[in-house]
Amino acid sequence: MQADGTNLPFADVIVIGAGVAGLVCARQLLRAGLQVLVLEKSAGLGGRMATRRVEHAGQTVPVDHGAQYLTADSDGLNRWVKELLSLGLLTEWTRSLHLLDADGLHPEDPNDEKPRYICPQGMSALAKHMATPLQVHRQTRVVSLKPLEKAWQISTDNGCVYQAASLVVAIPAPQMLPLLEEALPSTSNLLSLLGYAEYLSCIAVLAGYGEGIPLPDWKGIKCLGDPLMVWLGLDSSKRSESMPPVIVVHGGPEWSSLYLEATPSELEQAGRDLLAHAAKRVQPELATPEWMQVHRWRYSLPVETMGLASLGTRVSASDAVGLPLVCAGDWCAGGRIEGAWLSGQDAAQKLLEMLGIPLPARFGAL
Ligand SMILES: Cc1cc2nc3c(=O)[nH]c(=O)nc-3n(C[C@H](O)[C@H](O)[C@H](O)COP(=O)(O)OP(=O)(O)OC[C@H]3O[C@@H](n4cnc5c(N)ncnc54)[C@H](O)[C@@H]3O)c2cc1C
């Protein structure tokens, strides 16, 4: 990628965020023949579709601490799921979860059963697969966006300045708002929409146990009406039926929000409290793991979604025809992997329409 009059790196499109929405969008734009660069603040790919590697039972195992599984209701995502199943990247984990409610622990209603898919290598393996053909600059946090006469100017925390003819921002709305406040007039409708988008937070606890603990007979438990705990997953059942248990517990949003600014030791205590609660409600041995890690998700799931799969506009620094800007993410189309996927597809389509570029053959396929 070379300079455009200036000596700044230049791309047809810069996509901010290498979560599901950003990666799906970038892939479709690449297929349409555009030069695309993705900027991602983290070292890893996939955003909230996240996996940690931990030492457990003498081996290094993946543990999903963000998205637990993938479901596919739309035709487009179902087609992609079939392709991933045939590549062995995805497998069906379970059709039936358990519920923990006022009646105790029991299998969910058979009418709610549906395939829940996982990656044997951890959910972030999906993101790595999606990013294969893409140019991604990692550990590159965008800190400022400016519309110039002919291009967007994008500045990052490592001191780089990029330029792009078009911009896609695929990050949670509360993180997007301060970036766009700088670039858009304060009267912009887009800014007020972003201002309404709120997220729930979530404390995730990962815990591993020794051989002695009885293997649970559930794979995942949705907890209803429990303020402390919303989910309990037997992550090790995604890897092998016989592995000593590794569980992932997700704290309820209100309880989790108490720990957003907690110190490491307070966070660790919160993790122990959550495991003690899980032990009381589900299985006593869960209180005493061999190891435990805690992760805090400030932006976990959107409270509500926009009902528009992505938002597109043109932004101008002067009277010139404005520069294309498209915003995407799970806060637009639905707070799950599927919602982020649909939003990324829609963002690519929107941008291609704005640029007058025909959609590539079999648009939607990856
Ligand atoms: C605890 C938890 C459990 C979940 N469980 C499920 C589940 O079981 N099934 C399901 O389908 N979904 C689940 N989800 C939701 C699912 O993970 C998300 O809906 C989806 O991954 C969102 O994708 P996204 O691309 O919209 O956003 P993100 O995944 O948030 O991606 C945004 C990316 O942008 C990057 N970024 C942010 N700001 C900047 C910046 N300034 N510069 C550069 N990069 C930036 C971030 O690092 C991130 O990689 C869960 C989420 C959480 C947190």
PDBQT file of the ligand as one rigid body, heavy atoms in Angstrom, charges set to zero:
ROOT
HETATM    1  C1  LIG A 401     -19.323 -13.319  27.702  1.00  0.00    +0.000 C 
HETATM    2  C2  LIG A 401     -19.944 -13.370  26.342  1.00  0.00    +0.000 A 
HETATM    3  C3  LIG A 401     -20.695 -14.487  25.950  1.00  0.00    +0.000 A 
HETATM    4  C4  LIG A 401     -21.249 -14.565  24.682  1.00  0.00    +0.000 A 
HETATM    5  N1  LIG A 401     -21.890 -15.707  24.286  1.00  0.00    +0.000 NA
HETATM    6  C5  LIG A 401     -22.310 -15.832  23.006  1.00  0.00    +0.000 A 
HETATM    7  C6  LIG A 401     -22.777 -17.085  22.507  1.00  0.00    +0.000 A 
HETATM    8  O1  LIG A 401     -22.764 -18.099  23.210  1.00  0.00    +0.000 OA
HETATM    9  N2  LIG A 401     -23.208 -17.151  21.216  1.00  0.00    +0.000 N 
HETATM   10  C7  LIG A 401     -23.179 -16.053  20.390  1.00  0.00    +0.000 A 
HETATM   11  O2  LIG A 401     -23.574 -16.175  19.230  1.00  0.00    +0.000 OA
HETATM   12  N3  LIG A 401     -22.707 -14.864  20.838  1.00  0.00    +0.000 NA
HETATM   13  C8  LIG A 401     -22.261 -14.736  22.110  1.00  0.00    +0.000 A 
HETATM   14  N4  LIG A 401     -21.725 -13.563  22.545  1.00  0.00    +0.000 N 
HETATM   15  C9  LIG A 401     -21.817 -12.377  21.673  1.00  0.00    +0.000 C 
HETATM   16  C10 LIG A 401     -20.809 -12.402  20.537  1.00  0.00    +0.000 C 
HETATM   17  O3  LIG A 401     -19.522 -12.708  21.032  1.00  0.00    +0.000 OA
HETATM   18  C11 LIG A 401     -20.806 -11.012  19.914  1.00  0.00    +0.000 C 
HETATM   19  O4  LIG A 401     -22.135 -10.650  19.583  1.00  0.00    +0.000 OA
HETATM   20  C12 LIG A 401     -19.965 -10.923  18.633  1.00  0.00    +0.000 C 
HETATM   21  O5  LIG A 401     -18.759 -11.626  18.761  1.00  0.00    +0.000 OA
HETATM   22  C13 LIG A 401     -19.731  -9.435  18.349  1.00  0.00    +0.000 C 
HETATM   23  O6  LIG A 401     -18.895  -9.263  17.224  1.00  0.00    +0.000 OA
HETATM   24  P1  LIG A 401     -18.565  -7.798  16.711  1.00  0.00    +0.000 P 
HETATM   25  O7  LIG A 401     -17.674  -7.961  15.532  1.00  0.00    +0.000 OA
HETATM   26  O8  LIG A 401     -19.819  -7.020  16.546  1.00  0.00    +0.000 OA
HETATM   27  O9  LIG A 401     -17.793  -7.067  17.915  1.00  0.00    +0.000 OA
HETATM   28  P2  LIG A 401     -16.454  -7.452  18.693  1.00  0.00    +0.000 P 
HETATM   29  O10 LIG A 401     -16.310  -8.909  18.808  1.00  0.00    +0.000 OA
HETATM   30  O11 LIG A 401     -16.489  -6.654  19.958  1.00  0.00    +0.000 OA
HETATM   31  O12 LIG A 401     -15.289  -6.920  17.751  1.00  0.00    +0.000 OA
HETATM   32  C14 LIG A 401     -14.841  -5.588  17.772  1.00  0.00    +0.000 C 
HETATM   33  C15 LIG A 401     -13.327  -5.575  17.600  1.00  0.00    +0.000 C 
HETATM   34  O13 LIG A 401     -12.900  -4.235  17.491  1.00  0.00    +0.000 OA
HETATM   35  C16 LIG A 401     -11.716  -4.056  18.248  1.00  0.00    +0.000 C 
HETATM   36  N5  LIG A 401     -11.649  -2.630  18.597  1.00  0.00    +0.000 N 
HETATM   37  C17 LIG A 401     -12.431  -1.934  19.469  1.00  0.00    +0.000 A 
HETATM   38  N6  LIG A 401     -12.067  -0.628  19.487  1.00  0.00    +0.000 NA
HETATM   39  C18 LIG A 401     -11.040  -0.507  18.607  1.00  0.00    +0.000 A 
HETATM   40  C19 LIG A 401     -10.241   0.603  18.196  1.00  0.00    +0.000 A 
HETATM   41  N7  LIG A 401     -10.422   1.843  18.685  1.00  0.00    +0.000 N 
HETATM   42  N8  LIG A 401      -9.265   0.382  17.282  1.00  0.00    +0.000 NA
HETATM   43  C20 LIG A 401      -9.055  -0.867  16.766  1.00  0.00    +0.000 A 
HETATM   44  N9  LIG A 401      -9.780  -1.941  17.135  1.00  0.00    +0.000 NA
HETATM   45  C21 LIG A 401     -10.766  -1.766  18.035  1.00  0.00    +0.000 A 
HETATM   46  C22 LIG A 401     -11.891  -4.990  19.456  1.00  0.00    +0.000 C 
HETATM   47  O14 LIG A 401     -10.644  -5.334  20.030  1.00  0.00    +0.000 OA
HETATM   48  C23 LIG A 401     -12.575  -6.182  18.793  1.00  0.00    +0.000 C 
HETATM   49  O15 LIG A 401     -11.656  -7.136  18.316  1.00  0.00    +0.000 OA
HETATM   50  C24 LIG A 401     -21.117 -13.472  23.794  1.00  0.00    +0.000 A 
HETATM   51  C25 LIG A 401     -20.360 -12.363  24.180  1.00  0.00    +0.000 A 
HETATM   52  C26 LIG A 401     -19.759 -12.321  25.429  1.00  0.00    +0.000 A 
HETATM   53  C27 LIG A 401     -18.892 -11.151  25.796  1.00  0.00    +0.000 C 
ENDROOT
TORSDOF 0
